[in-house]
Amino acid sequence: MAASRPDLKIEALASRHDRDGFACGVDRLDRHLRTQARQDVRHKANGVFILVESDKPDVALGYYTLCATGVAQGDVPAAARKHMPRYPLVSATLVGRLAVSEARQGERLGAMLLADAVRRAYASAAQSVPRCWWWMPSASAPLPSRRETASCGCRIPSGWSYRCTQSSNWWSHDRRSTYIA
């Protein structure tokens, strides 16, 4: 991204980035980039994005992490809550860590990283709205052996509940599942 600074770019963490040379002044953030970030990416626990200069693409000037999370309905501000369905949890994106190299602090690079994080979260949310969600009725229920077709046309496992985004109701395929209107 980095539209206001064409000499800078933000990219996904890669093996060429010098993680050991990064220092922001907060030991826990420095240590995370050095020791944990690659593992988080490999295990798909977080997305890690690095700010670099175009002419020095291996030197990390800053970084941030993104991951999916859920927020309790009651923790969402009332003004925003009235525009959302009443699910127990609201999907959200968490900016887990954000750090700028000590040598480059004061140049508004943190604002650039945060703006990129918001842009990526928004783009991800806009592309990930499924037609239908389904889930098991309980953790102890057995895995289904057959699939059925939901009213929206999605094939779902028998015994699982689902919600079609083209209707306003929650449905289930057998009595073990709970109807959640």
C-alpha positions as CSV (number, residue, x, y, z in Angstrom):
1,M,0.0,0.0,0.0
2,A,1.9,3.1,1.3
3,A,0.3,5.4,-1.3
4,S,1.6,8.6,0.4
5,R,5.2,7.2,0.5
6,P,6.0,5.5,-2.8
7,D,9.5,4.6,-1.4
8,L,7.8,2.3,1.1
9,K,5.7,-0.9,0.8
10,I,4.0,-3.3,3.1
11,E,4.2,-7.0,2.3
12,A,3.5,-10.3,3.9
13,L,6.4,-11.7,6.0
14,A,8.9,-13.7,3.9
15,S,12.1,-15.5,4.7
16,R,14.2,-12.7,3.2
17,H,13.1,-10.2,5.8
18,D,15.8,-9.5,8.5
19,R,13.8,-10.2,11.6
20,D,16.9,-10.3,13.9
21,G,17.9,-6.8,13.0
22,F,14.5,-5.3,14.0
23,A,14.3,-3.3,17.3
24,C,11.4,-1.1,18.3
25,G,12.3,-0.6,21.9
26,V,9.7,-3.0,23.4
27,D,11.4,-6.3,24.0
28,R,8.2,-8.4,23.8
29,L,7.4,-7.0,20.3
30,D,11.0,-7.5,19.1
31,R,11.1,-11.0,20.4
32,H,7.7,-11.8,18.8
33,L,9.0,-10.8,15.3
34,R,12.3,-12.7,15.9
35,T,11.0,-16.0,17.3
36,Q,7.3,-16.3,16.9
37,A,6.0,-14.5,13.7
38,R,7.2,-17.2,11.2
39,Q,5.6,-19.9,13.2
40,D,2.3,-18.0,13.5
41,V,2.2,-17.6,9.7
42,R,3.1,-21.2,9.1
43,H,0.3,-22.4,11.4
44,K,-2.1,-19.8,10.0
45,A,-2.6,-18.3,13.4
46,N,-1.8,-14.7,12.3
47,G,-1.0,-12.8,9.2
48,V,2.2,-10.8,9.7
49,F,2.9,-7.8,7.4
50,I,6.2,-6.0,7.2
51,L,6.9,-2.4,6.2
52,V,10.0,-2.1,4.0
53,E,11.8,0.4,1.8
54,S,11.5,-0.4,-1.9
55,D,15.3,-0.2,-2.3
56,K,16.0,-2.3,0.9
57,P,13.3,-5.0,0.8
58,D,15.0,-7.1,3.5
59,V,15.1,-4.5,6.2
60,A,12.0,-4.4,8.4
61,L,11.0,-0.8,9.3
62,G,7.8,-2.0,11.1
63,Y,5.3,-4.7,11.3
64,Y,1.8,-5.6,12.4
65,T,-0.2,-8.9,12.9
66,L,-3.8,-9.6,12.0
67,C,-6.0,-12.5,13.1
68,A,-9.7,-13.3,13.2
69,T,-11.5,-13.1,16.4
70,G,-15.0,-12.8,17.9
71,V,-16.5,-10.0,20.0
72,A,-19.4,-10.6,22.4
73,Q,-22.5,-8.8,21.2
74,G,-22.6,-6.8,24.4
75,D,-19.1,-5.4,23.8
76,V,-20.1,-3.9,20.5
77,P,-21.1,-0.2,20.8
78,A,-24.9,0.3,20.7
79,A,-24.7,2.5,17.6
80,A,-23.0,-0.3,15.7
81,R,-25.0,-3.1,17.2
82,K,-28.3,-1.9,15.8
83,H,-27.0,-2.6,12.3
84,M,-25.8,-6.2,13.0
85,P,-27.6,-9.5,13.3
86,R,-28.0,-10.7,16.8
87,Y,-25.4,-13.4,16.9
88,P,-23.8,-14.2,20.3
89,L,-20.4,-13.3,18.8
90,V,-19.6,-10.7,16.1
91,S,-16.8,-11.5,13.7
92,A,-13.9,-9.1,14.0
93,T,-10.3,-8.7,13.0
94,L,-7.7,-8.2,15.7
95,V,-4.5,-6.1,15.2
96,G,-2.5,-8.1,17.7
97,R,0.8,-6.3,17.4
98,L,2.1,-3.2,15.8
99,A,5.6,-1.9,16.0
100,V,7.9,0.6,14.3
101,S,11.7,0.4,14.3
102,E,13.3,2.8,16.9
103,A,15.4,4.3,14.1
104,R,12.2,5.3,12.2
105,Q,9.9,6.3,15.0
106,G,8.3,9.8,14.6
107,E,7.8,9.5,10.9
108,R,4.1,8.4,11.1
109,L,5.0,4.9,9.9
110,G,2.7,3.5,12.6
111,A,-0.2,5.3,11.1
112,M,0.7,3.9,7.7
113,L,0.8,0.4,9.2
114,L,-2.6,0.8,10.9
115,A,-4.2,2.2,7.8
116,D,-3.0,-0.8,5.8
117,A,-4.3,-3.2,8.6
118,V,-7.7,-1.6,8.4
119,R,-7.7,-1.8,4.6
120,R,-6.8,-5.5,4.6
121,A,-9.4,-6.3,7.3
122,Y,-12.1,-4.5,5.3
123,A,-11.1,-6.2,2.0
124,S,-11.1,-9.6,3.8
125,A,-14.5,-9.1,5.3
126,A,-16.0,-7.9,2.0
127,Q,-14.8,-11.1,0.3
128,S,-15.6,-13.6,3.0
129,V,-19.4,-13.4,3.3
130,P,-20.6,-16.9,2.7
131,R,-24.0,-17.8,1.5
132,C,-24.5,-20.3,4.2
133,W,-22.8,-21.2,7.5
134,W,-23.2,-24.6,9.3
135,W,-22.0,-26.0,12.6
136,M,-22.4,-29.1,14.7
137,P,-25.2,-29.0,17.3
138,S,-22.8,-30.0,20.1
139,A,-19.2,-31.1,20.6
140,S,-20.3,-34.6,21.5
141,A,-22.5,-35.2,18.4
142,P,-21.1,-37.8,16.0
143,L,-19.8,-36.7,12.6
144,P,-22.7,-37.1,10.0
145,S,-22.5,-39.8,7.4
146,R,-24.7,-38.1,4.8
147,R,-25.4,-34.6,3.5
148,E,-28.6,-32.7,2.9
149,T,-29.4,-29.7,0.8
150,A,-30.3,-26.4,2.5
151,S,-33.0,-24.1,1.2
152,C,-30.3,-21.9,-0.4
153,G,-28.9,-24.9,-2.3
154,C,-25.8,-25.5,-0.1
155,R,-25.0,-29.1,0.7
156,I,-24.7,-29.5,4.5
157,P,-24.1,-32.5,6.8
158,S,-27.2,-34.1,8.2
159,G,-27.8,-33.2,11.8
160,W,-25.9,-29.9,11.5
161,S,-27.6,-26.5,11.9
162,Y,-27.2,-23.8,9.3
163,R,-28.2,-20.3,8.5
164,C,-28.8,-19.1,4.9
165,T,-27.8,-15.4,4.3
166,Q,-30.7,-15.2,1.9
167,S,-33.3,-15.7,4.6
168,S,-33.6,-14.5,8.2
169,N,-34.1,-17.8,10.0
170,W,-31.8,-20.4,11.6
171,W,-32.7,-24.0,10.7
172,S,-31.7,-27.5,11.7
173,H,-32.1,-30.8,10.0
174,D,-33.0,-33.0,12.9
175,R,-34.3,-32.9,16.5
176,R,-30.8,-33.1,18.1
177,S,-30.1,-29.6,16.7
178,T,-31.6,-26.5,18.3
179,Y,-33.8,-24.1,16.3
180,I,-32.3,-20.6,17.0
181,A,-34.8,-18.0,15.6
